Amino acid sequence: MKRQTITTIFVAVVLLSLLAVAVNFMVDTWQRTDAQMSVHGWIALSLGVFFSLLVGCGLLALMFYSSRRGYDERAQSDHDRGLK
């Protein structure tokens, strides 16, 4: 096996292990609490998650758009291009 393949597998295993630990912690903490949330709380949580995802996806779309259209290229003055 190539070294790159082994490294990729190792990174994937480490990241999946961290995800498993995080999910286990979340479920354990959720089950230990006695807190109740009203309908208004669920609505606020849902809207917060929705708009956070919307803003995140919008910013990523703008980043890819500007990268592909050349807006991220280094600015050049007339002096740098040899026109003056």
C-alpha positions, 0 to 999 in steps of 0.5 A, a space after each residue: 500500500 502507498 504511504 498516502 493511502 495509509 495516511 488517508 485511512 489513519 486520518 479517517 479513523 481518527 476523525 470518525 473516532 472523534 465524531 463517535 466520542 462527540 456523539 456519545 457525549 451529546 447523547 449521554 448529556 441529553 439523557 441526563 438532563 431533565 430540562 423541558 423545552 416549550 414549543 416556542 423554544 423548538 421554533 427558535 432552535 429550528 429557525 436558528 439552525 436553519 438561518 445559520 445553515 443558510 448563511 453558511 451555505 450562502 457564504 460558501 457559495 459566494 466564496 466559490 463564485 468569487 474564486 471561479 470568476 477571478 475576483 480573488 486574483 492579485 490586483 495589479 497596477 498599471 506600473 506592475 503591468 509595464 503600461 506606464 
